[in-house]
Structures are given as C-alpha cells and as structure tokens.
Amino acid sequence: MAGKLQHPTALAIHLRDDGVMGGCEQYRIRIPFEQIRKRVPDSIMDWAPMGKVRQWAGSAKEVKPTDYDMWLLPRHRPLPYGVDGTLEYEDIPTPLRNSLEGKGILQGKAHLLDMVRLAKEKQCIVLEYDDDHWGARDLGYMEYVDLAIELLSLADAITVTTPYMRKTVQRYAPGVPVYILPNCVVFDEWQGLDRWSRWPKDYVVLALTGSITHYEDWKVLESVLPRVMKENGNVALILQGFIPDYFEHLPYRFPHRVYADKMFKDYPEYPDIIRQADIVLCPVDPEDRFNLAKSGIKAVEGFAAGRPLSNGRTGGAAVIASPLPYYRRVVGNRSVVTNHTPEAWYEAITLMVRDADRREDAQAKGRKWVYKNRSIERQWGLWWNAYREIHRRKR
C-alpha cells in the first residue's frame, strides 16, 4: 500500500539530450536523487533531458512536467530567442503570447527566462551551478552574461558546490538563498578488488585524468613525469581522457609503463580506472581564475577508489594536489598539497613513490575521510533537507 507522498517532488531538467550523463549530471542529479529515492519512501526525484521534457510537455501523458513541486536546472544559461536553435519568439502562438505579455511574463529576451517566469507561478525554480559563468565577463568566457545574471535573480534558490561558488553567485543574486551541496560519491560504487595484470604488483601507478580544459594546468608536469619515470623503473602512468601534445611521447619512450587512452569513459567505467592508481595527480593552476570554481572532486574520487593495500588495510589512492582551497579542504594533512611549480611537483611525487609507508597511510586516511565526509550514503540528508527548506520558503 502506497504511503503519503513526500514533498517536494522534483524534476531535474538537464542539457544532455544525447542521453549521456557526464560528471555534472552524475554528481549534481543522479547520485543525490537516487539516494533520496532510496532513503525517503514515497519520494519522487526524477530527471530528464531538456529535449524530452519539451516533447513530454506537449504529449497526452497524465503526469506533466508542471505537476512537480520543484524544477532543478543545472548549468542552464539563457540565449536570446532564435540563437543556437532556440525557439523563435514568433513561434509562440499569438493569443498565448499576447496574454502572457499582458501579464508581464513574456518579455522577449530569452526563451529560458520567459519559461522560468511562467513556471514560477507554480513551480519552485532551483538553479544549480558548479562553474563560474559570470565572473569571467572580462575574459569573454561566456556570451550573454547579462541574461545569465538575470536568470539568477528569478530563482527561488541556487545550489552550488563550494563556499567560493556561493560567494560568486551571491555577488550577482544577493537576494536569492544559496545552498552549498558538496559533490559526493556513491561510496560502494568505488570499492573493488581487481587490478590490471599489465604491471607487476610492486609497481607504483600514477594517474592523471581529465579533459582538454587542463591543457595549461598540466604543463607543470611536462618535464616532471618523464624525469620521475626515468629515475624510478617501478613507476607506471595512466593518462586517461586527454593526452596533451607535450605528453604524446611518453607511451613511446616508456612503452610498457604508460597506459594512454584518449577515449571518453562513461561514468560507470571510471572507478575501475582510478582504482588502478596508487597516486592520483591533481595539478590545477592557482593563477587561472576559472580553476577557483572547481570542487576538488578528483581528490574525492582518488581517495574513494578503495582496494586492499599491502599492509592489510583498505585504501584509495594517495592524492597530490595543487594549493587550491578546495583541495586543501579535501586533502588536508592526509596526503600532499604542493606548490604549483615543476620542482615542487617533482619532490612531492618522488616522496610518495619512494615512501611506501607514507603513501599507504595517505591512501587509508583519505578513503576513511571520504566515507565520512563525501559519501552520499552519509550526506544525502544535506541535499534532501535543502530541497525541503527551499520548498517551504516557496510555500
């Protein structure tokens, strides 16, 4: 027998119409929503890509997108009508357009802005951001920044990843409540026993993973990685997702010790890659303003990727990270935060490669910290309580 429906019911409308859920969709939607579904009986936490929601809204289904208490809009940015395939203003039926214009709902600047104004009459609108799309105005990072700032002002609440992001958002939307909901892993998804057989068990495996956005960040390791591998014959290296031109020689110079894969990995495959590493490398340039908005999730993933250690304990990977606030928060004194210079990185990697006791201590402590502080199994209530409070404010 069904119980009493729990409120708020929520629909996350994301932008991946290709059906693939990347890191943003995993950490900001799927992971917390699934855990709330599991922990709160009779809760409704759904998600769908924008394209399907549009089709759904015009279908004959009994349940409509407008039947949810709350819409969560992750990484959405408004574009003027007709730009990049968005709806033309003239495509809105004239009677409806005239009616909504008269109420001040349609203003003709951007479809997303007008859609949010209309939805706000019934839905609670929550914007979700894990990157800085506003402060980079002078860098030309994003077109139509003024529309993005206007969208912030329309929200009932905004959720972000870090204290830095909260300050950034509040600068442009001072009257909108902003909630910090840190990225969390499903801890059980990151545990395993299997390691690849390609390298001897006594090898120390480094991992560097990411996208082309790290081209400049990783240059600090351009001379460091070949030097470390030349001096330590038991060091192997995983390059996953992006291989910059300055690292393309490594698989040829160290053919049996470098695994280089440019292919994008679906999220369910990712833990197995990270679980091969003894040390996860997290170099980001502290002088690059864009990097200030990151969340430290790579360190969380590295610590979480649990497997048996040689001393009988269980640990993830040790983490070496650049001195950004979010990495200091996650890594702490459990592993190593180093200056963003080649010599500092060389010394930090060499230390962790050659000191097995220190490395495994970092692996065990890091995994324990992530379970306590960044596992959704323990932190799901933070998300649910935030959504409930946002819904109560709207009511």
Residue pairs with C-beta under 8 A, 6 or more apart in sequence:
2 42
3 41
3 42
4 42
5 42
5 44
6 40
6 41
6 42
6 43
6 44
7 69
7 388
7 391
8 68
8 69
8 70
8 124
8 387
8 388
8 390
8 391
9 43
9 44
9 45
9 67
9 68
9 69
9 70
10 33
10 44
10 45
10 46
10 68
10 69
10 70
10 71
10 72
10 387
11 46
11 47
11 48
11 53
11 65
11 68
11 70
11 71
11 72
12 28
12 29
12 33
12 45
12 46
12 47
12 48
12 71
12 72
12 73
12 74
12 128
13 47
13 48
13 49
13 50
13 53
13 65
13 71
13 72
13 73
13 76
14 21
14 24
14 25
14 29
14 47
14 48
14 49
14 50
14 74
14 75
15 49
15 50
15 74
15 75
15 76
16 22
16 25
16 49
17 49
17 50
17 51
17 52
19 49
20 266
21 29
21 30
21 267
22 267
23 267
23 297
24 74
24 75
24 130
25 47
25 74
26 267
27 130
27 183
27 184
27 297
28 74
28 128
28 130
28 159
28 181
28 183
29 47
29 72
29 74
30 47
31 184
31 185
31 186
31 376
32 181
32 184
32 376
32 380
32 383
33 45
33 46
33 47
34 45
34 186
35 186
35 376
35 377
35 380
35 383
36 43
36 45
36 380
36 383
36 384
36 387
37 43
37 45
39 380
39 381
39 384
40 384
43 384
44 68
46 68
47 72
48 56
53 65
56 64
56 65
57 64
57 65
57 66
65 71
66 119
66 122
66 123
68 123
69 123
69 124
69 391
70 123
70 124
70 125
70 126
70 387
70 390
70 391
71 119
71 123
71 124
71 125
71 126
72 126
72 128
72 159
73 116
73 125
73 126
73 127
73 128
74 127
74 128
74 129
74 130
75 128
75 129
75 130
75 131
75 133
76 112
76 127
76 151
77 112
77 133
77 142
77 144
77 147
77 148
77 151
78 109
78 110
78 111
78 112
78 113
78 144
78 147
78 148
78 150
78 151
79 86
79 110
79 111
79 112
79 144
79 147
80 86
80 109
80 110
80 144
80 147
81 87
81 88
81 89
81 108
81 109
81 110
81 111
82 88
82 89
86 110
86 111
86 112
87 111
89 97
89 108
89 111
92 100
92 106
97 106
100 106
100 114
100 118
101 107
101 108
105 114
105 117
105 118
105 121
106 114
106 117
106 118
107 113
107 114
107 117
108 114
109 147
109 150
110 144
110 147
112 151
113 147
113 150
113 151
113 154
116 125
116 151
116 154
116 155
117 154
119 125
120 154
120 156
124 156
124 157
124 390
124 391
124 394
125 154
125 155
125 156
126 155
126 156
126 157
126 158
126 159
126 387
126 390
127 151
127 152
127 155
127 157
127 158
127 159
128 158
128 159
128 160
129 158
129 159
129 160
129 161
129 165
129 169
130 160
130 161
130 165
130 183
130 293
130 295
131 290
131 293
132 165
132 168
132 289
132 290
132 292
132 293
133 141
133 142
133 145
133 148
134 142
134 145
134 148
134 149
134 152
134 168
134 169
134 171
134 172
135 168
135 171
135 289
136 142
136 289
136 290
137 145
139 289
141 290
142 148
149 172
149 173
152 158
152 169
152 172
152 173
152 176
153 172
153 173
153 175
153 176
155 173
155 176
156 176
156 177
156 390
156 393
156 394
157 176
157 177
157 178
157 179
157 386
157 390
157 393
158 169
158 173
158 176
158 177
158 178
158 179
159 178
159 179
159 180
159 181
159 386
160 166
160 168
160 169
160 178
160 179
160 180
160 181
161 180
161 181
161 182
161 183
161 295
162 180
162 182
162 293
162 294
162 295
162 296
162 325
162 326
163 180
163 325
164 292
164 293
164 325
164 326
165 180
165 293
166 178
166 180
168 293
169 176
169 178
170 176
170 178
177 390
177 393
179 386
179 390
181 382
181 383
181 386
182 295
182 374
182 379
182 382
183 295
183 296
183 297
183 300
183 374
184 300
184 374
184 375
184 376
184 379
184 380
185 300
185 301
185 304
185 370
185 374
185 375
185 376
186 375
186 376
186 377
187 304
187 370
187 371
187 375
187 376
187 377
188 377
189 268
189 271
190 271
190 274
190 275
190 301
190 304
190 305
190 306
190 316
191 306
191 307
192 271
192 272
192 275
192 305
192 306
192 307
193 307
193 308
194 272
194 275
195 201
195 275
195 276
195 307
196 276
198 259
199 205
199 236
199 257
200 234
202 234
203 234
203 235
203 236
203 257
204 232
204 234
204 235
204 236
204 278
204 279
204 353
204 359
205 235
205 236
205 237
205 238
205 276
205 277
205 278
205 279
206 225
206 228
206 235
206 236
206 237
206 238
206 277
206 278
206 279
206 280
206 281
206 349
206 353
207 237
207 238
207 240
207 273
207 274
207 276
207 277
207 279
207 280
207 281
207 302
207 317
208 218
208 221
208 225
208 237
208 238
208 239
208 240
208 281
208 283
209 238
209 239
209 240
209 241
209 273
209 274
209 280
209 298
210 218
210 241
210 242
210 298
211 241
211 242
212 242
212 244
213 290
214 242
214 244
214 283
214 284
215 242
215 244
216 285
216 288
217 283
217 284
217 285
217 288
217 291
217 322
218 244
218 247
218 283
219 244
219 246
220 283
220 285
220 322
220 340
220 341
220 342
220 345
221 281
221 283
221 342
221 345
222 246
222 247
222 342
223 342
224 342
224 345
224 346
224 349
225 237
225 247
225 250
226 249
226 250
226 253
227 346
228 235
228 346
228 349
228 350
228 353
229 235
229 237
229 250
229 253
229 254
229 257
229 258
231 350
232 350
232 353
232 354
235 257
235 353
236 257
236 258
236 259
237 250
237 254
237 257
237 258
237 259
238 259
238 273
238 276
238 277
239 247
239 250
239 251
239 258
239 259
239 260
239 261
240 259
240 261
240 265
240 273
241 261
241 262
241 263
241 264
241 265
242 262
243 260
243 262
247 260
250 258
250 260
251 258
251 260
265 273
270 301
271 301
271 304
271 305
274 280
274 301
274 302
274 305
274 317
275 305
275 306
275 307
277 302
277 305
277 317
278 317
278 318
278 359
278 363
279 317
279 318
279 319
279 320
279 349
279 352
279 353
279 359
280 298
280 299
280 301
280 302
280 305
280 317
280 318
280 319
280 320
281 320
281 349
282 296
282 298
282 299
282 302
282 319
282 320
282 321
282 322
282 327
283 321
283 322
283 340
283 345
284 291
284 294
284 321
284 322
284 324
284 327
284 340
285 291
285 322
285 340
286 322
286 323
286 324
286 340
287 340
291 324
292 324
292 325
294 324
294 326
295 326
296 321
296 324
296 326
296 327
296 329
296 330
296 331
298 319
298 321
299 319
299 321
299 327
299 330
299 331
299 366
300 330
300 370
300 374
302 316
302 317
302 318
302 319
302 366
303 316
303 317
303 319
303 330
303 334
303 335
303 363
303 366
303 367
303 369
303 370
304 316
304 367
304 370
304 371
304 374
304 375
305 316
305 317
306 314
306 315
306 316
306 367
307 314
307 315
307 316
308 314
309 315
309 360
309 363
309 364
310 356
310 360
311 360
313 360
313 363
313 364
314 364
314 367
315 360
315 362
315 363
315 364
315 365
315 366
315 367
316 363
316 366
316 367
316 370
317 363
317 366
318 335
318 336
318 352
318 359
318 360
318 362
318 363
318 366
319 330
319 331
319 335
319 336
319 362
319 366
320 335
320 336
320 337
320 338
320 345
320 348
320 349
320 352
321 327
321 330
321 331
321 335
321 336
321 337
321 338
322 337
322 338
322 339
322 340
323 337
323 338
323 339
323 340
327 337
328 337
330 369
330 374
331 337
331 366
332 369
334 362
334 365
334 366
334 369
335 352
335 362
335 365
335 366
336 348
336 351
336 352
336 362
338 344
338 345
338 347
338 348
351 358
352 358
352 359
352 362
353 359
371 378
372 378
373 379
376 383
